[in-house]
Amino acid sequence: MQSLDLMRNQLTALPESLGQFTGLRALILSDNRLSELPQSLRGCERLEGLFLHGNQALGIPTEVLGPEYKETRLYPLGQADLADPQTILSWYFQSRAEPTRRLNEAKMLLVGQGGVGKTSLVHYLIHQRACNPDELPTEGINIDDWEVSGKPGGDGKCERIQIHVWDFGGQEIMHATHQFFLTRRSLYLLVIDARAGEKESNIHYWLKIIRSYGDESPVLVVVNKCDQHPHELNETRLKRDYSNIRGFLQTSCADGRGIATLRREIGKQIRRLPQVFDELPQSYFEVKAELEQTASERSFLPIDDYRGICNNHGVDKRANQDHLIRFLHDLGVVLNFQDPDDPYGQNDPYVLDPEWVTGGVYALINDRELKERLDGLLSYRKLTAVLNAQPGYPQNRHDFIVRKMQQFELAYPLDQGHQTSWLVPELLDPKEPESLDWQPERSLNFQYSYPVLPPGVICRLIVRMHQHVDRECSWRSGTVLKFDQTRVLVRGDFENHKVFIAVQGPRERRKEDLAVVRNAFRHVHSTIPALQPKEEVPLPDHPDLTVPYEHLLTLEQLHEPSLVPVGADRHYSVTDLLNGVDSTGYRNERQALRRHPTMTMNDKHVFVSYCHDNKADVARLVADLEAAGERVWWDEQILGGQDWKQAIRAALKDAYAVILCLSPELTEDRYRSGVYPELRDAIATLRQCGPNHAYIFPVRLAACAVPPIEIDDTRTLERIQHVDLFPQDQRDAGLQKLLKSLDAAPGHP
């Protein structure tokens, strides 16, 4: 028996004999009443999926349990992104082997437009009195702690729940940066001004931002300054459109009206958060206490130091250490972007004090001189001057702040290698250049439509494509990208939640360069899973009329030859519209899908990992491998509308080999900053193989050092023999060596 489904059976216990089913691959025990697990389950070593959600008495945190069964049942076990069953069991049995206590902590975030009174509201909630009316607005994020009543303890008295309160500044220039600190499993207070309507308060924008970054976290809509004007919100419709809204409350920080009611409602919603009353091992609290103290003293500490603290307190399994740091990150106790499900889960090598990081980043973004210059330029001298003026930022740590901004795709270096100046897109002029003259009717056009367009999307696209950016034609919501023969206009329309792309240049190059931009957008979109923008294809003779790209794919699958788009007065060929925007790679994949509508990536293949700076060389390598009979997967096969991150993970799971294309562009810093997001997963797979198992094949495209990226305690990437595809007169010999190596790899079909 490989699968056993006992979901919703009111089970209170499991027999030890269950461990005799050693061939089990999936065990579904969700929504029962289990209070303990048999030790024999550890003998089910072939388990790939263990679902224990909805058994509160087991006390296993959501972070440890991973995705629920309903989220993964549509995927074959080998393709579903599941929590490791042995890690779940290890956590459970360790928690039972030592004393536990309730977490009694949560994170609450206040968001909304600038000037709505968020800071005054926090002051009233915590100190129970009005603050100075002349208090300056929050410039960045203020973090405070506050306590509310929890559950009764053993002595009958109510325990206290500590809330980490994050007050976000509402000025528009800071919105792109806020997204990196919006977390799941938190309570959100969306504060609006009673004098503003739905449109003026931007309430839909904020609710969609919360949904995009906070998942299904509960939201309380707080209508502040109700003493000045009665609010006019369509509460019924808003609750229907946003199911995570838990209530609407009116407050006034002038006379204290509604504050007591808000305080009670916050306590009620905090007590309903699923993780607040989790029973955690005592050792976790010991790690947390020492980590908080160390982080506040040192501002940031290497991840290895964190693991040392864990080991000292008996949390010695790496998986448990990773779960704990993700948990503390979501709580707002520390910052560490280690979670593979986090948009910036990138093997973050540091654990950070949240106030130190946010204080440094926002000090730069809110510097008056930098904002007034409107050129986005941050010099090393200015970096030093701004951070020296802030307490707790010695000069030897300044580069750390700017490196974090680069990791977040908030800035990029202008002088590669010297690190003496950077471009921060958020500090660019918000106005589009007057000299920009672009004619859509003479361009290849493409666009994205969003439920809400976060400001960070365009800023991060500029950073990601910085090698092609024309600085003279860049502004906060758009840029012109320069390729060898084409120029690409990217323009964001935040009022209508759209991004427009227009490519000019030789027709034979337009689609290929458009594909590069689409790939960059796909990466940015993949970090905001709930955003789900729609690709749209403008009609070539009427660029103002568009057809959803996904709809065109559906018509092609149904063998529909043409359609009449809404607003048009004639038929258009489905194939012509698709081929008009798709590069060669996109077209090849579409043809494969037409031949095999149920095609998946189950067949074993070679996965090619590369930096987009080397795309032309990699395309040639892929063509050579396919010509030699190898089945190859690379990211050009990801179609529009697909989840970029999920597609890569699925492809990696069915790869018998990973070719890592190396060039001077790949350094250890760029690996850690996420340029090669799939390499981390490949290395994790290699760790599970024996020491002589050939799985990763480094291929040098040009003369460069192989970065000493750590594989495990004894191996680094530079110890794996590489193959050279240069110089040109030796490329064929290198290719033959690579093909011979792949042929000898375990798992080669």
N, C-alpha and C positions, 0 to 999 in steps of 0.2 A: 504494500500500500504506500503510495507516494503522497497522497493528500487526505487530510482529515478535517472536515468542517463541523465544528460543534458550536457554532455561533448561536447566541440567544437561546440557550437551553437551561438557564437558571442553575447552572452547575456551581456548587460550592467547594468541591474538591476534585482532585484527579488522582487516579490510582498510580502507584509506582510502576505497575506493569506497562504503563504507556511508554516508558523508555525502551521497551522491547521492540517497538516499531522503528528499528534503526534505519529503514529505507525511506522514512518520511522526508519529503522535501517542503511540504507546507502544512502547518498546523494552525487552524483558525479557531481561536477561543474567545473572540471578542464578545462583549456585552453579556457576560455571565456574572456570577457573584463569587468568583474565586478569591480566597483569602491567603492561599499559599500554593506553591508549586512543588511537585516531587523532584527530588535530587536526580532521579533517573532520567529526566529530560536532557541532562547534559550528555547522555550517551547517544542522543539523536544527532550525530555529527554531520549528517547530510542535509539537515534543515537549511533551507534558503529563505523561508518566510515564516515568522512566528508572530501571530497577531493576538495581543493581549489587551487591546484597548477596551475601555468600558468595564474594567475590573478594578474599581477604585481601591479596594482593600489591599491590593498588591502593592500599591504605593509607587509604581514605576512611572517616572516623569515622561511626559510626551516626547522630550528630546531623545530619550533612550528608546522608546517604542518605535519611533519613526513613523512613516506614512501608514494610514489606516488601510484596511483591506479594500474598502470601497474605492480608494484612490488608486489602487494598483491591480485590481482584478482583471482589467482589460489587457494587461501586459503579460506575456509569458514570463515565468519565474526568472529566466535568464536575463530578461530585459528590464524588469521592474527594479526601481531604485529603492531597495528595502533596507531596513536596519538589520545588522548582523545578529542572528538569533543567539549565538554564543556570547556576544557582547551584552544582550538583554539579560540572559541568564546569569552571566557573571555579575552584572550590576545588582540583580535581584538578590542573589545569594550572599554577596558581600554586605548588602544593606541589612540582611537578616543576621549576619554574623557579628554585628556590633550595634551599640545603642543608636537610636534614631530620634530625631525631633522634627517638628514642623518647620517648614521654611519661613512662613510668616513675613514674606517680603514680596513687593510688586513694583512695577514701574508705571508711572502716569505721565503722559505727555500733553502739554497744552499747545495747540496750534491755532492759527488764524491770521488774518490780515494785521498789519501794523496799526497800533493806536486803538485797538479794541479793548484794552485793559487786562491783558493776560497777567502781566506782572502784578498789577494791583489785586487781581483776584487771588493769585498765589499768596500774596502777603496777608490778605484777609483770612484765607483758609487756614494758614499756618499760625499766624499771630493773633487772629481774631480781632483785628482792628484795621482801620484804613491806613494806607501808606501815604507818604508825602505826595500830594497831587502833582508836584513839579518833578517827580522822579523821571529820570531819562528812560527812554525805551530800551528794551533788551537788545543788545548788540551781539547777537549770536545765540548762545544757550546759557541760561542760568539753571543750576542744579541744586536742589534743596531736598532735605529729608523731612518727612512728616509721618505721624503715627495715627492709625485709626484702630478701633476695636476689632478683635478677631474672634475666634471660637473660645469657649470656656476651656481652661486648662484642668489639670488634675485636682487643683485646689478649689475649683468652682469659679475662680475669677477669670474674666476674659483676658486672653493673651492679646498682645499688641502687634499689629501688622505695620511694618516699616515700609513707607512708600517713597520711592526715589522719584522726585518730581522734576521733570525736564520742561522748562519754559522756553519755547522757541521764539526768537525774534521774528516779526512778521514782514520786515522790509523785503521787497521782491528780490533784491540782489542776493539775498541769503538763501532763497528757496532751493536752488540747485545743490547747495551744500547740506541742507537739512536732511536730505534723503538718506544719507549714510548713517544717521543716528535714529531713524524711525524703525522701530522693532516690532516683532510679532509678540503675541501673548502679553499685551499691555493694555491699559485703559487710556483712551484718548478723550480729552476735553477739547471740542471744537468751539472756540469762543468767537462770537460775532457781535457786532454793535447793533443794538435795538433800532437805531436810527437808519440802518441800511437794510435794503431789501435782499432777496435771494441773490440777485445778480451782483449788487454792489458789495455784498459780503463775500462773494466768491465761494459760497457754501458748497456748490457742486464740485468745484475744483478741489477743495480740501477733502471732501468726502471720498472722491476718487483717488486722491493721493494717499489717503489713509488705507483705502482698500488695496492699492497697488503695493504699498510697502509694509503695511501692518496686517495683511491678510484679513482674517475675520475678527480682529480685535474689536471689542465693544467701544461705542462712541456715545458720549453725552454731549448734546448740543446746548451750549450755554449762551443765552441771549443776555449780554451784559448791558449796563447803562439803561435798564428798563425804567428808571426814574425819569428819563428824558423823553421816552417815546414808547408806545405799545408796539410789540413786535408783530410782524405780519408775515408769517411763514406758513406754507402749506404743509403742515406736519404730517397729515395723512399720506400725501403723495411722497414726501421725502422718506418716510418709514417704509413705504412700499418699494421704493427704488433702492434704498440702502438698508438691507435687513439687519446690519450690525448697529443701527441707531437704537439705543436703549432708553432714550427719553429726551425731552426738551425742558430746560429749566431757565427761569428768568432771575437775574441777579442785579444788584446795584452796589458798587463799592463806595458810593457816596453816602448811603444811609444803611448799608448792611442788609438790604432787602433780599431775601431768598438765599442768603449764604448758608444759614443753618440747614435748609432743605437740601441744598447742593452738597453740603458736607455729609449728610446722612445718605444721599444717593451714591456718592463716591464710595462710602464705606460698603454699601450693599453690593455695588458692582465689583469692587476689589475682592470682596469675599466670594464672589462667583467665578473669579478667574480660576481656571482648572489647576494651575500649578501652585497656588498660594499656600495650600495646606498639604503639599506633598511632604511625606516623611522621608527625610534624607539622612544618610549615615552621619554620625558625629564627626567622622574624619573630614567630610566635605566642609562642615562649618569651620573646622580648624584650618583647613586650607584657605577658605574664604577670608577668615580673620587675618591670617598672616599675609595673604595676597593684598588685601586692602591696605594694610599698614605699609607693606613694601612698595606698592604702587604709588601711594601718596608721598613717600619719601624720595623715590627715585624717578617718578613721572612715567618712566617706561622701563620694563625689564625684559631681557631676552626670554623667549619661550622655553629655552632649556632651563633657565632659572625657575620658571614656573613649574616645570616638570620635577625639578629638584625639590621644591616645596611639597608637591604632591607625594613624592616618594617618601619624604621625611614623615608624612602623616599617614602612610599606609595606602594611599591611592596610587598604586604602582602600575596598574594596567593602562596602557596608552589610550585605549578606547574610552575608559572612564574619565581620564584626564581631559580628553577632547570634549566629551559630553558636559563635563563640569564647566569648562571655559565658555562653551556656547551658552550654557544656562546663565552664567554670570554676566555675559555680554548682553543677553536679552533683558536681564534685570537692570542693566545700567550701572552695575557695580564696577566693571572694568570694560575696556574695549579690546576686542581681538577678533579679527575677521578670518576665522579658522573654519567656520561652518561651510561645508560644500553646498548646502542649500541656500546660503546667504549670497546675495549678489556679488559680494567681494570676498567670498571664501577662497583665499589664495595662499594657504600655508603661511599666514601672517607670522613673521618671526618675533613679534613683540606683543607683550601684554601692557596695556596703556591705562593711565589715569584719565578718565573721561574729561574732567574739567581742564586738564593740562592740554590735551589734544585740541579740544574745541576752542579753548581760549587762544591758543596760538594761531589756528586756522582763521578764526573770525577776526582776530586782531589785524591780520593782513587784509582780509576781504573788506573790512570796515574802515581801513585807514583813509582819512579824509583826502589826503593828497593823491593816493592811488585812485580813489573813486572819481576825483575831479579831473584827473588827466585823461581818462577815457581811452587810453591806448592799451590797457591790459598788461603793460610791461612792469615786471617786478625784478629789480636789480638786486644783486647780492648786497650792495650797500644799503638799499632800502629795507631788505629783509632783516639785516642786522640792526638797523635803527629802530624798526618797529618792535622787534622781539626783545631788544635790549631794554626798551621802555616798559616791558611787562615783567613783573616779578616771577622768578622761577624758570627763566629761559636763558641759561648760560649759553655763550656763543658756540660751544662745542656741541650743542644740541639743536642749533638752528636748522642745519641741513636735514635733520630728522623730520621736522615739521613740513618742509617743502617736499621731501620724499613721500610723505603721507599724502600730500596734495596731488602728487603725480600718480600715486597708486589709486586714488579716488577719481582720477581723470579730471582733476580741477585745474591742472597746470601742466605745461610741458617745457623742457629746456630749449632755449633758443641757440645755445652754443654747445652742441653735444660733446660731452667729454670734459668740458671745463666747468660747467655748472655755476656760471656767474650771472645768468639772467634767465628769466622764465616768462612765459606768456600765460596769463590767467584770463580765460574767456569771459568769466563773470564780470571782469572789470573793463571790458570793452565798451565802446560807445553803444548805447541802445538803439541809436538811429542808423538806418540803412544808408550806405554812402549815396550821395546824390548823383555821383558820376556813373553809377551802376546802370548800364543799358543792356537789357536782356530781352530778347524777342522769343516768346514761347513758340510761335509758329515756325521758327527756324531751328528749333531744338528738339532733341529727344527728351520727352517729358515723362515723369514718374512722380507718384506722390504717396504719402501715408496719411491716413485718417485715424485720429486717436479719440478715445472716450474723453481724455483730458491730456493735454500736452505738457508734461513737466518741463520746467526751464532747463533742467540738467541735461536733457536729451541732446540739444544742439551744442551746448558747451562741451559735452563729453565727446560728441562726434568730431568737433574741432580738434580736441586733444588727440583723439585716436587717429585722425587723418593728418596730423600736424606736418608731416613731411611734404604734403601736397598743398598746404594752406597758403593762400595769397594774403599776407598780413595787411596789405593796403586795401583789400576788399573783404574785410572781416568785421563783423559787428556781433553784438551779444546774441542775436537770434539767427545768425546766418553767416555764410562764408562762400568764397569762390575757391575751388580746388583746382590746381594746375597739374595736369598729367603731361606726358611727352607730347601728345598731339591734340589733346582736348582740354576744355575748361568746363568745370561742373559747378553750377550754382545750386547751393542748398539754402533754402529760406524757410524759417519757421513762422507760422501764423498762429499765435497763441489765442487770439480772439476766436478763431474758427477751429482750433485744435488740429491743424494740418501742417505737414512738411512738404514743400515742393522741391523737386529736383529737376534741373534742366541741363542737358549735356549739349555742348556745341563743339564742333570740330569735324574731322573726316568721318563720314558715315560708317566706315568699316571699323572704327575704333570706339564708337559711342557706346555700344552695348557692353563691350568688355569693361570699359571704365565705369559704366553705370553699375555693373556687377560688383566691382570693388566697393563702391559706396553702399550698395545694398547689403553687402556682407558686413560692413562696419556698423550699419544701423542694426542689423540682426543681432550683432553682439551686444550693443547697448540695450536693445529691447529684451534680450534674454535675461538681463540682470533685474528686470522689473516684470516678473512673470504675469502678474494680474493686469498689466497694461493692455496687452493684446491689440496692437494697432492693426489696421487693415491696409494692405497694399492696393493701390488703385492705378489703373492704366488709362491715361488720357487718350482721347481719340486723336489721331494724327492731324486731322484737318479741323478739329474743334477741341483744342486743348482744355477748354473750360468744361467739357463733358467727360466723365470718367466711367469706367466699368471696374468693379471689384476683381482683382487678380484671381482670387479664389473661385469666384463664379466662372471665370473663363476656364480655369482648370476643370471644374465640374462639367461644363459644356463639352470640353474636349474629351473627357472620359466617356461622356454619353454619345459621342460621335455627332454632336450637333455642329453643322458647318458654319452657321452664322447666327447673328442676333441683331436686334434693333435696340440700341441703348436708349435709356430714358432721355428724352430731349432731342434725340436724333431723328432724322427723317428718311433713313435708308438702312439697309443691312450692312453689317461689317463682318468680315471673316474672323472667326475665333482664332484660327491658327495664325493669321497675319497679325492680329493684335498681340498675341503672345510672343511670336517671333520678333515682333517689333521692339520688344524691351528685353528679351531673354538673351543672355550670352550663350556661347556654344555649350558650356557646361550645363546650363539650365535646360537647354533644348534636348541634350542627350538624355538627361534624367527623365524628362517628360516622355520621351520616346520609350524609354524602358518601362515607365509606369503604364503606358498604353498597351505595351505587349504583355505586361504582367500586372494587372490591376491590383492583385493582392501581394505584390512583391514586398518582401521585407529584407532586412539586412542579416537574416539568419545564416546565409552562406558565409563561410569563413573567407576573410579577405585581409588585405594589407591596409592598414590605416596610415595615412600620411599626415604628419604634424609639421607645420611650417609657420614662418612669419610672413605676413602678407607683403612685406617689403621684397620678398623673393618669389612672388607669385609666378612670374614668367618662367623662371628656371624650374619651378616645381611643376608647372603645367607640362613642360617638356618631359620631365621625369615620369609623371603619371602616364603620358602617352607611350613612353618607351616600355614601361612595366606592362601596360595593357597589351601592347603589341607582342610582348613575350608570353602572353597568356595568363598573366596574373590578374586576379580580381582586385581592384583598387578602390578604396573609399577616401575621398578628401572633401573638404567642406563646400566645394563648388556643387556638390550633389544635393545640398540642402535647398529645398524648394521654398518659395515664398509662402508665408503663412505657417510654416513649421516652427516648432519650438527649437531654436538653435542649440540650446544647451542639452535638451533631451535627445536631439538627433545625434549629437556627438557622443553622448554617453552610450546610446544604443549601439552605435557603430563600433565603439571601443570594445563593448562586451563581446562582439562577434569577430574581433580581430585576432588572427593567430600571430600577427607581427605588427609592430609599430615602427615606421621609418621616421626618424627625427632628423629633419633637414636643418643643418647647422650652417651658420654664416656669421660674419662679424656683427650682425644685428642681434644675435642671441647672446646675452650675457646672463650671469646668475641674477643680477638685479632685475632684468626684464622678465626672467622666468618667475621671480617672486612677485613681480608687479602684475602678473597675469597675462602676459603676451601669449604664452603657451598654456592656456587653462587646462587642456587635455593631458599635458605631460604629467601633471601630478597624479591623475588617475592611472596613467600607464605605469608610473613608478610604483604606485600602490599595488598594481597587479603583479609587477615583477618581484616585489618583496615576497609574495606568496609562492614564487617558483623556487626551484632549487638553484644553487649557486652557478651551475653550468647551463641553465636553461636560456636559450637565445630567444628573446622577445622584443627588446628594443634594439634597433639597428641605426646607430648614428651615421648620417651621411653628410659629409662636408661639401657644400656647394662652392665654397671659396676658401682661401687660406684663413684660418681662424683657430683660436684655442677652444678646446672642448671645455665648457664650464664645469667646475667641480661640484655639480649638484648632487646632494646626498641621496643615495638609494636606501641604504640601511647603515647599521653601525660599522660595517666593514667595507662597503662599496660606495664608490661615487661614479658618476656618469663617465668621467674621463678614463676610467679603467676598462670600459667596454670598447672593444676594437671598432674603429670607425672605417668607413669606406669613403674614398675621395672621388668626386666627379669633376675634377679639375687637375691640371690645365686642360684645355680643349682637346689637345692631341692625345690625352690619356683618358678621356672620358669614357670611351667605349670599353676599355679594359676595366675601369671602375664599375661600370654598369654590369658587365659580365660577372664580376666578383660579387656584386650585390645580389644578382639573380641566383647565383650558386648558393649564397648564404641563406637566402629565403627558402630555397628548395630543401635545404637541410634542417630548417627550423621545425621544432615539434609542432604538430597541428597543421602543417602545410597540407592543403586539400589534394 
